[in-house]
Amino acid sequence: MEPVSGPTRRQVALGVATLAAGLAGCLGSLTDDGSHEHEHDDPPWEWGGSYELESGVYTYTYHEGPDPEMDLAFVPAEESDDHGLFHAGETATELFEADDADTVVSDGDAIRPSSETLYRIEFESAGETTIELRVGSDGSYSMFTAHVPDEFDAELRAPAGDEMAPEATELRSGHDHGNDDHDHENDSHDH
């Protein structure tokens, strides 16, 4: 019988140090009322929004905007408030930093929530581009995009056709969009 080996002392120490750093970051951001105060330092996405969605097919319509394409992460979240948005943003940051959109979508295509897929939307050269968001189960979901939805006059609509607003948002506008000359007046977001 071969001896069973467990983690080395160094591996255990590194694991404990990583866990302690994560807890310190989360606990260190507690406010007087016990809530968290999270903010991403410099994420590679520009906008994040959190939604409470029921199972169904939603439509996201974009009008002409500043770029012919845009990366988008649509990830499940623990909850649809600022705290849930922050933690979903960590997943989105990993997807964006990989800098490799897994799936290209265009007008009429559908996407599903995924913690492993970064989508690249290729916009129509003129007019609207509409994609479907197919949600399989009720829950909290977050979207993160390389542009602020207002830049495209974007509209998210529920299956019944009602326009939806996010329950929580984070705006990070300190990003360079290549040779774009646009800027954003509001470049901070407080939780």
Solvent accessible surface area in square Angstrom, and as a share of the most:
residue,aa,sasa,rsa
1,M,234,1.04
2,E,149,0.67
3,P,128,0.81
4,V,140,0.81
5,S,103,0.66
6,G,58,0.55
7,P,96,0.61
8,T,79,0.46
9,R,220,0.80
10,R,173,0.63
11,Q,106,0.47
12,V,75,0.43
13,A,60,0.47
14,L,92,0.46
15,G,41,0.39
16,V,92,0.53
17,A,59,0.45
18,T,99,0.57
19,L,115,0.57
20,A,55,0.42
21,A,67,0.52
22,G,48,0.47
23,L,92,0.46
24,A,63,0.49
25,G,52,0.50
26,C,30,0.18
27,L,104,0.52
28,G,67,0.64
29,S,24,0.16
30,L,79,0.39
31,T,47,0.27
32,D,161,0.84
33,D,117,0.61
34,G,48,0.46
35,S,55,0.36
36,H,55,0.24
37,E,98,0.44
38,H,14,0.06
39,E,81,0.36
40,H,16,0.07
41,D,136,0.70
42,D,112,0.58
43,P,5,0.03
44,P,46,0.29
45,W,0,0.00
46,E,1,0.00
47,W,20,0.07
48,G,0,0.00
49,G,0,0.00
50,S,0,0.00
51,Y,6,0.02
52,E,90,0.40
53,L,3,0.01
54,E,121,0.54
55,S,62,0.40
56,G,22,0.21
57,V,62,0.35
58,Y,7,0.02
59,T,49,0.28
60,Y,5,0.02
61,T,20,0.12
62,Y,2,0.01
63,H,56,0.25
64,E,110,0.49
65,G,38,0.36
66,P,50,0.31
67,D,37,0.19
68,P,103,0.65
69,E,74,0.33
70,M,7,0.03
71,D,20,0.10
72,L,0,0.00
73,A,0,0.00
74,F,0,0.00
75,V,1,0.00
76,P,65,0.41
77,A,21,0.17
78,E,138,0.62
79,E,67,0.30
80,S,12,0.08
81,D,68,0.35
82,D,50,0.26
83,H,44,0.19
84,G,0,0.00
85,L,0,0.00
86,F,30,0.12
87,H,49,0.22
88,A,6,0.05
89,G,0,0.00
90,E,74,0.33
91,T,38,0.22
92,A,0,0.00
93,T,26,0.15
94,E,124,0.56
95,L,20,0.10
96,F,17,0.07
97,E,115,0.52
98,A,72,0.55
99,D,110,0.57
100,D,94,0.49
101,A,16,0.13
102,D,85,0.44
103,T,55,0.32
104,V,83,0.48
105,V,4,0.02
106,S,41,0.26
107,D,68,0.35
108,G,58,0.56
109,D,58,0.30
110,A,42,0.33
111,I,4,0.02
112,R,138,0.51
113,P,30,0.19
114,S,25,0.16
115,S,58,0.37
116,E,145,0.65
117,T,25,0.15
118,L,2,0.01
119,Y,15,0.06
120,R,62,0.23
121,I,0,0.00
122,E,77,0.34
123,F,28,0.12
124,E,78,0.35
125,S,120,0.78
126,A,70,0.55
127,G,37,0.36
128,E,93,0.42
129,T,2,0.01
130,T,37,0.21
131,I,0,0.00
132,E,46,0.20
133,L,0,0.00
134,R,89,0.32
135,V,5,0.03
136,G,65,0.62
137,S,67,0.44
138,D,98,0.51
139,G,20,0.19
140,S,13,0.09
141,Y,16,0.06
142,S,0,0.00
143,M,0,0.00
144,F,0,0.00
145,T,1,0.01
146,A,26,0.20
147,H,4,0.02
148,V,19,0.11
149,P,18,0.11
150,D,117,0.61
151,E,40,0.18
152,F,1,0.01
153,D,97,0.50
154,A,19,0.15
155,E,53,0.24
156,L,5,0.03
157,R,80,0.29
158,A,23,0.18
159,P,80,0.50
160,A,92,0.72
161,G,37,0.36
162,D,96,0.49
163,E,100,0.45
164,M,49,0.22
165,A,79,0.62
166,P,44,0.27
167,E,110,0.49
168,A,10,0.08
169,T,43,0.25
170,E,0,0.00
171,L,28,0.14
172,R,36,0.13
173,S,14,0.09
174,G,72,0.69
175,H,46,0.20
176,D,125,0.65
177,H,38,0.17
178,G,56,0.54
179,N,152,0.78
180,D,46,0.24
181,D,147,0.76
182,H,63,0.28
183,D,120,0.62
184,H,44,0.20
185,E,177,0.79
186,N,86,0.44
187,D,92,0.48
188,S,66,0.42
189,H,37,0.17
190,D,125,0.65
191,H,54,0.24
